[in-house]
Amino acid sequence: MKHKLEYAIFCLLIGLIRILPLRLGIWVGGLLGAIHYLVDIRHQRLTIEHLQLAFGKTKTLSELKQIAWNSYKGQGRSLAE
């Protein structure tokens, strides 16, 4: 049931973004990606753990968080396109 609700919300948001002009839709997509990063703490931590595995000690925690933040925003923008 939880996944059906999440999917319904996702479809509604994508439908709303599609009626916006492209530049505005991409901006809104980035905003939704940022909100997703801030709200979904479990996946945020998992993303950072994976980045730590990928980069080892070459990046600081701050840099890894910035990469994760930009990744979530980029995914949101991609969905809007």
N, C-alpha and C positions, 0 to 999 in steps of 0.2 A: 504494500500500500504506500509506504514512504517513497519508494522509487517511482511509482506512478504519479504521485503528487509532484515530485521533483521534475519529472519528465514533462508534465503538463505546464509547469511554470517555465521551464526551459523553452518549450514550443511557443508559449505565449510571448516571451521576451524576444525570441527570434522573429516571430511574426510582426511584432511592433517595430523592431529595428529595421526590418525590410521596407517598411513604408516611409522611413526617414530618408532624407538626402544622404548620399554616400558618405560625405565627410562627417556629417553629424552622426550617422550610424556607426562609423568607425570610432569616433570619439566616445560614444555611449558604450560600445563594445569594450573599449579600453577601461572605462569606468567600471563596468560590470566585472571585468577581470580583476581589477584592483579590489573591488568589494569581495569577490570570491576569495582572494588571497587573505584578506583580513578576517573573514568569517570562518573559513574552513581551516582551522588551526591544525587539525590532524594531518591533512594533506600538505599544508604549508611546512610542517616539521619534516614530513616524509620527503618532500622536494629538497629541502635543505640537506637532509641526510644523504640523499642521492648525489647532490652536488659535491658534498664533502668527499664521497667515495670517488667521484670523477676527477676532482681537482686536487685531492690530497691536501697538502699543506701549502700549496702555491697561492691560495686565496684566503683572505681573512673571513671570519664569520660575517662581518659587515658586507663584504663584497659578495659573498654567497647569497645573503638576504636580498641584496640589490638585484642580482641575477634572477633569483626566484620571482621577485616583484615584477621585473620587466617581462619575464616569461609569462606570468599570469595575465598581465596587461596585453601582451602580444597575442596570446591565445584568444582573449576577448575580442580584440580587433579583427583577428582572422575569422572568427565566427560571424562578425558583422559583415564581412565582405562576402 
